[in-house]
Structure formats: structure tokens, C-alpha cells
Amino acid sequence: MRDKACLMKIILIGLLVSVNCLGQDSPLGKYMKQYKYTLLIPPSQNAAVATVINFDAGFESIVSSKCISVAKVPPNGPTPIALSTNVSSITRHLSVAGAFTRFTHPAVDLKGAFDDSRVQAISIEMIEPTETHIEIKDLKDYIASLPSTDSCRSVMMNKHNLVRESVISVKGINYYFYDNKGNKMSLDATLTKAIKLSPQYQKSFENTDHLKIDGLMVIAYRAWRGTQLPGGAGTKGGAETQVAVETVTPEQIARLRRQARQTQPVLANAPTVTKPD
């Protein structure tokens, strides 16, 4: 049942993804679990580190992409993530939850590949995963340097808001289809029909040996929350003693998502976010 639910969950923003399909047994899945990353829902080609987000709209959305000064809180990276392999697989007989995750183009119905009886497995290759982060001291010092009346300080110290402190990005995704002999299949007319490849894309992919989705996309993040230590709001001159930044765990983020869904339905076509200037 979980496999079917993973395959049927569709979020349309130019990509399709389901968080429950993250495979903890894949190298990248293990890396995310070890370093406490949260899968971004929906994934974005424009999301960035050092953005402020919350769940007040009923889904994960950007509060501000400009409050954090790049000059004062410079991003580190992108740094390549060294993995033994960037590839994971789905087969007819293994749990989909054991594969990495479902990313595809809205013109493609990847689950339909198994409607083609020749397809026995699909390999998913994440292209050049990288990590970008900011330093906690830089963020803390920056918040502390702002006057207590500054609107951005208020945004970052709001208990409902989170700051993305680190993101994982990939440059694209390759999909390979294999038959019962383990041979790589060509995307012929039968297979392109099975995955419901839009006619406008058929000429680009038909008779090639794989399906490639290009474009830099953020797939996961970690977050912090600004908090006020006891002793009052402080002033510009003494605010640095009043500021704390705490880590928000994936479990806490999952709880925020659940609470958001209970208050407002999640829109399948949640708006995309904008990259800071």
C-alpha cells in the first residue's frame, strides 16, 4: 500500500515528488538521514540557502528571501557530496520505498513504465549532488546587529519562522529502463506511451537510451530557528546577548507540516519560491 501511495502522490511545480519515497538505503538517502536533512516539498529550481520559511499558508512557503545579507552571512559552497554512487533502482519486485525518490517532469508518468511488460527495473541517477550552507555564528551575529525594531529581525526571531541553513542540490536526474535480461532499453514508441510522455517531448527522447531531466534543483534542507533569550528585547548596542539560534530537527519539521495540513489543505500546485538577489 505504501508503494502505491508513493507512486500516486503528485505535486506539480515542474517536478513531481513524494517525500515518503526517499530511500534510506541509497547513499544519498543515508547521507540525508545521517546529517538530518528534510526533503523539500515541493522541490524547487529556485529555492536557496538563507531564506526564511514557514507553514502558515498550509504548505511550506517563503516568508523572505532578502532579509539575510549575503555580505554578512555568506553562503559556503556549493561543495560536492562524495558518495559511492549516485544511482538507485526501482524494480517490479522490490519496494519502491527502497529506491531514492521520485523526481520527474510533469510531462512524464514514471509509474506507467511498469505498464510496459518489458520493463523490469528503472535506475535513477542524481547528477552531481552538492551542499551549500551558512555558518550559525554569522547568522547569530547578523541578527544581533539589527535594531530590535528592524522588520527583518522580527521575521527571523518569529517562532513560527525557520531559516534554511543548508541545502542539497542536484544538476539533474537521469532515468534508465532495463528489460528482464538487464539490458538497457531504448525509449521506443511503446515505452514513451507507457510513461505518457507528452507529444512535445517525444521527439527529444524517443529512441534514446535514457530520460534526462536537466536543471539545478534543491531537493533537501536543514533549518534553524531564531529565539530570544530571557532579558528583554534588547537594543542595537546590546542585542547580541539576547539572540540564540537553535536547530530544528526533521521530526519537528514533519510535525509543522502535519499541523499545517490540519489547519489548511495543502495545494498540489503550491507556488514556487524566488531566489534572493
Secondary structure as UniProt FT lines:
FT   HELIX           2..8
FT   HELIX           19..21
FT   TURN            24..25
FT   HELIX           27..34
FT   TURN            35..36
FT   STRAND          38..44
FT   TURN            49..50
FT   STRAND          52..54
FT   TURN            56..57
FT   STRAND          61..64
FT   TURN            70..72
FT   STRAND          76..80
FT   STRAND          87..91
FT   HELIX           96..98
FT   TURN            106..107
FT   HELIX           110..115
FT   TURN            117..118
FT   STRAND          121..127
FT   STRAND          130..133
FT   HELIX           136..145
FT   TURN            148..149
FT   HELIX           151..157
FT   TURN            159..160
FT   STRAND          162..178
FT   TURN            180..181
FT   HELIX           189..194
FT   TURN            195..196
FT   HELIX           199..205
FT   TURN            206..207
FT   STRAND          211..228
FT   TURN            236..238
FT   HELIX           239..241
FT   STRAND          243..248
FT   HELIX           250..263
FT   TURN            268..269
//
